[in-house]
Structures are given as C-alpha cells and as structure tokens.
Amino acid sequence: MSNEELISKLQELLPEATLQQGNDFVELTIDSQQLLPVLNLLKSSSDLSFNFLFCETCVDWKTHFTMVYHLDSTHYRHNVVIKTNLNRELPEIETACHLYRTAELHEREIFDLFGIKFLNHPHLRRILLTDEWVGYPLRKDYEDPINMIKL
Amino acid sequence: MDVTITPPSEPFPGTVHPTDGGGILLSTLDDVINWARSNSLWPLVFGTSCCAIEMMSTAAAKYDFSRFGFEVARATPRQADVIIIAGTIVNKMAPVLKRLFDQMPDPKYVIAMGACATSGGPFFYNTYSVVKGADHVIPVDVYVAGCPPRPEALLHALITLQEKIKSGYTRDQIRTEMKPDVK
C-alpha cells in the first residue's frame, strides 16, 4: 500500500488520530491510553497487517517524553510510525510485548535508559546498567558527577 | 623521547669477528633476547569498536603486519604478548580488560590505538559510560593518534614498540631515567 493510500485508510479507521507524512514514513500521533487498541487494530486488520515492530524507542523533549513505535508489514511491505506523548512526572504506558514479543527487550532498554514504566511488562528491570544504578542516563537532565565531565 | 628506527643494514644486534673459515658473532644475551622478542610479538584478538576494523585491515594482505612478526594473533591472553586496545573502553569493559591484561604472561606490552583508547576521544565529555583513557585501567606503552588511525599509523606504532623493546629499557626505566630534561 502506498503512503497516500495508507493515510486515507488510517484516517478512515482512526478518525481521532493525527496523521502526517514524515520524511519516509506515515506518522500517526495518538493518545497514550489508545496505544493497545490502535496496535491491535493495525496488527489484526487484514489489509494493513502490521505484524512486525522493527523499532521502539523514546525521545526526551525536556517538557515531555515521546514514545515512538515503528511498524512494518511483512506481507505488504508498508510501514507506519506511531507516536504518543507521555507526561514527564509520571511516565507510564501499557506494554506492547503481548502483541509483539520483541517489545519485551526494547522496553527493558527504554526503562533502563529513560525510566519509562511499562505497565504489565513481564519482567521490567535494568538490562544494560547495573541493578544498583541511580538515575536514567539518556534523560536530558541526567547528572553523574563521578563519571561525567560536563562540557 | 626520540625513537630511532634501526636501519635494515643491522638486522641482528652484534658484530661479526671474522676468522678463518667463517666468523664469530659477538653480542650480549640481553640484546639477542630483546631482538627475538621484538620480532615475534603475538597480539591478542581484542577489538571493541571501529579501530578494530583498521586493525584487521592492518593484518590483511595490503598492509600485512606479519612482515614485522605480528601475524600470530591469539584468541587467548595466555599466549599473547601485546594487546592492541582497538576501540572505546566503557566502564563495563574495564574490569574485563584488566583481567585479560593480568592473564597475559610477562613480558607484556600495550598499545592504545586511537582517540578513545588514549583519552576517551569523542566520548570525553557528557558521557556516563566511557573510561577516559585506557591507561586508567592498564599501563600503556605506545599511544596512536587518530579516529580511527590509518593502518600506516598502527604499523608505525608497532615498529615503535619494537624499537622500545630493542632499546632494552623497561617501561618504568623509560619513564624515570630517560625523561627529557625540562627547562
């Protein structure tokens, strides 16, 4: 499905979501509460069939976090990006790992480095850093006076 | 410290005293041992990032460091003489590097290849995870500049290390006794 067809199709399925054509991918901005229903719809719909989560990451905008999900369809070879904003005081979102098993690993990494809490994740704990590590290093306000030399 | 490159006309340390039907070679045992040592340095297979690609290129056909006796790369520290720190050392890797160095038999030598191994390089500022120079973990004999250094630079470092071994001084002697006068 081409990006134009994808936009009109998604517009029809999700009237309340914001759609935008990015540099490469169609970008779909949704409310964080809507994540699981939207993912479920995109995965199960037979003419969309987004069955592969090829990237999941987070962005710290200082005022808020943005979770970014890159989906691919191995049947139709079309892609979509889902973005959802999170509150910086209480960054919580439902886990995607019951729909896409790969999210289990990605979400542990995001938890490790950004401190996003994934609800209903089977074992949310640090993956790269040591268990006793304090703070989340990829946050923009992270301070580490021992290991970091500030420019 | 100036490094003098031994001219190829002196391949073996010592002088030949001609006699009838041949000759007698006069040398000291230390010189011969150092000569032998410097020409069969076995590097450890150790690469942590992009410098390792340049190190592999130095080992491959075009640059071929086996010309200088470095070809026997060992996958175990127990058989290696020199460790080329080719890449970034992060805090998690530092204890592993220390253990590898400790497992190497004496005499052992270390080359810090590239900006990361020398000082942390591009990761010096605003990084929580990178060791700011591998010499915080193990003593280094030769530093190579570059990000990453070209194979010629690594070859120069390897030859410099050979000259250092042939000079017969230990790392500590070079640091203390051969220190240039500061005016």
HADDOCK unambig.tbl for C-alpha pairs under 7 A between the chains (distance, minus, plus):
assign (segid A and resid 144 and name CA) (segid B and resid 128 and name CA) 6.62 0.50 0.50
assign (segid A and resid 147 and name CA) (segid B and resid 128 and name CA) 5.09 0.50 0.50
assign (segid A and resid 147 and name CA) (segid B and resid 129 and name CA) 6.97 0.50 0.50
assign (segid A and resid 148 and name CA) (segid B and resid 125 and name CA) 6.74 0.50 0.50
assign (segid A and resid 148 and name CA) (segid B and resid 126 and name CA) 5.45 0.50 0.50
assign (segid A and resid 148 and name CA) (segid B and resid 127 and name CA) 5.37 0.50 0.50
assign (segid A and resid 148 and name CA) (segid B and resid 128 and name CA) 4.97 0.50 0.50
assign (segid A and resid 149 and name CA) (segid B and resid 124 and name CA) 6.98 0.50 0.50
assign (segid A and resid 149 and name CA) (segid B and resid 125 and name CA) 5.02 0.50 0.50
assign (segid A and resid 149 and name CA) (segid B and resid 126 and name CA) 5.58 0.50 0.50
assign (segid A and resid 150 and name CA) (segid B and resid 125 and name CA) 5.63 0.50 0.50
assign (segid A and resid 150 and name CA) (segid B and resid 126 and name CA) 5.18 0.50 0.50
assign (segid A and resid 151 and name CA) (segid B and resid 125 and name CA) 5.72 0.50 0.50
assign (segid A and resid 151 and name CA) (segid B and resid 126 and name CA) 6.63 0.50 0.50
